[in-house]
Each structure stands twice: as C-alpha cells, then as structure tokens.
Amino acid sequence: MTAGARTAPVRAEAVPGLAEFGQRYGPEAGEWDRAGRLPTDVLDAVRRAGWLGAAVPAAHGGTELDALTFGRLCAGIGAVCSSVRSLVTVQSMVADVVARRGDASQRDTWLPRLADGTVLAALAATEDTSGSDLAAVRTRIDHTPGGLRITGRKLWVTFGELARVFLVLGVSDAGPTAVLVPRDTPGLTVHPVRGQLGLRAAMLADVVLDGVVVPAGNQLARAGSGLTHVVAAALDHGRFSVAWGCVGMAEACLELSARHAVSRRTGTGVLADRQLVRRLVTDMVAAVTSARLVCEDAARWRQTRPRPDRTMLAKYVAAGAAARVTRDAVQVLGARGCAPGHPAERFFRDAKIMQIIEGSDEVCQDHVCDAEFRRWAATATAGRGAG
C-alpha cells in the first residue's frame, strides 16, 4: 500500500462478515486498481460469504436477500472497492432475471452455480452503436438447425474477462432477444480492456460472437421481449446496486475527510477550524444523508410495489452525491488524496463512471421526469372527468 493511503471505512452492521472483509482487504484495494484485476483470494472470499447468491432464491442455494439488506451489502462493499461491488452487481443482475424470467430447466441449470460462484456471469449488451439506446443493438440472433446462431461484438462487459456465461442481448426477426451463452462455446472470444478511467479492477472485456451457436433452450423469455422483460429488469437491479455502492463510497470519503480535518494541523489550529473546509464537509454530510434516504425509499418500493422510476431516482441522486463527495474529499485531503493507492483518489475516478453506467444521469432524469409528468397528467385527467 502506498504511503499516505488509508483504508476506507465500512458501514455494514446489518450484513454478517462485511466489516471483517473490509478490514482484511480494504488496505489492498488500491493495489487491485493498479493491477487491473481482483486476486483469486478476494474472489474466493466473496464466494464463501454467499454474496454472489444474493439475488438467488433459497430454494436454489442462494441467500435471497431482501432489498434493504442487499442495498446495505452493496454500500458496505462499495466503501471498500467499487470493482468488488461490481462483481456482486453483475452476478445479481443475471441471477435475478434467470430467477424471474427463466423456465424451470434454466433455473435448475444456472441458479445453483450462480449462487455458489462456480459460474461467474456477465451482461453483454453495449455495442459501439448502442449504449443508452439498447434498442439499437445490431448483434444478430437467428434460428439455425443447431439452435440459435449469434453474431456480433459487445463492448465494456464488466467481468467479461472472468465470466463463464454471458447474458447476450441481440435482435432476432421477432425483435430484441436475450440468450445465455457459455464462455466455452466455439466462436466466442474475449478481449480484455485495460486502463479505463475507473473500475480498473472490474476486469472489463469486449466479447466477439462469431457465428456462435447455442441451443434454443438458452433463450430467456420469448423472442422480442429480450429488452423489455429481460435486460431492462437486469438493468433495474443493477441501478439499485450501483446506487447503494455510491452511498458506500461517499460515506467512506466523508469519514476520510472528517478524520483528516480534525487531525491535520495548520497554523495555530486544525484544518477543521477553517470555515471553507467546514462548508465542504457540511455539504458532504447533506449529500450522503440524502443519498442514503433516497436509496432506502427505493428499497421499500422494491419490497412492496416495484417502481423503476424510484430506482432511477436513487441511482441519479446517489451517483451525483458520490461524484461531489469524492471530488470534495480530494480537495480536503490535498496531496494525500491525490496519492496513488489512496481510496479518495480511486473513488474520485470510480464515481464518474457511476454517472454513466446502468443509465447515465441524463437517462435517469428523463425517466424520473416522465414518471412525474404521467402522475400529474393522470390526476388532471381524473379531475376533468369528475367535473
């Protein structure tokens, strides 16, 4: 660990083993970031903890966490390393849609292995012409005597370097279609991506599918519903996880800043005596508190009547909070916060990614605003009808 670095704090009293994970591995997270990969012992620790099965029903060997506990898990991991949190996120995204949209055979085949981490999963959706607009994907899925033939190239696949199965979004004659593609299928090649701005240990990869053929039974849900019923549901789950991860990294940076401010001597006092520093820390407290409250609200909705717009709002607010708090943490910490290996420096880079992945800020704004306008339009219509 680089001199001057600090271990990011963990707030995870509700999740057994998470505080211990942070204490054990937190000091090493900066090294993972520089190496561009997660060590095997970290992957094994996440498997043993059962966190990869957070979205898998107990009947299939998972831990089946409720929404609030899952959120706290993501916040606690996010306070240590966003790349580890991304591993839990993408595994849960795929497991959740297999559990919800898969048939009995697909659930029996995949869920136990996703739960225990025997199989790591990845979502392969983004292409060079389709990021936020996934309806524009060009990957082809065609019927063939051997099943389904898939041809296309997917970009920025989180943990694509390690994944043993890919949930691939493509387009068939019926429209957007989702298919599970094992890594060892002939024609599938993985090309690691290195040096991106953030999430450097998330082992991203581009995935090429060159006439890959899989059984027709690997298709999730009916053809034509791959975006609306499968990938959209996976992304909703991902946004919820990302939002809570942002809460964790923001809380970590707030604590790092406050601890530094009360101990760093400057002139005749400490940094915490400086009015402008006090303003920055006050704004951090407000941002962190707001983000956690909005995420808790989204968790309550997920447990009762899921509302994707509330998840979008949580992701938008929390990602923005993380971006502001990590930026201001670097400012308060000064040269220490800029040092390689320091959590604030790493979180500062990671936070910007959070404003883009799983729906950019602008996409979230559109969805949240549309939902609010629909609500008031419906109220206005009902009022005119009553009149």
ABEGO torsion letter per residue (X at the ends): XBBGBBBBBBBAAABBGAAAAAAAAAAAAAAAAAAGBBBAAAAAAAAAAGAAAAABBAAAGBAGBBAAAAAAAAAAAAAABAAAAAAAAAAAAAAAAAAAABBAAAAAAAAAAAAAGABBBBBBABBAABBABAAABABBBBBBAAEBBBBEBBBGBBGAAABABBBBBBBBAAEBBBBBBBAABBGBBBBBBBGBABGAAAGBBBBBBBGBBBBAAABBEBBGAAAAAAAAAAAAAAAAAAAAAAAAAAAAAAAAAAAAAAABBBEABBAAABAAAAAAAAAAAAAAAAAAAAAAAAAAAAABBBBAAAAAAAAAAAAAAAAAAAAAAAAAAEAAAABBGBAAAAAAAAAAAAAABGEBAAAAAAAAAAAAAAAAAAAAAAAAAAX
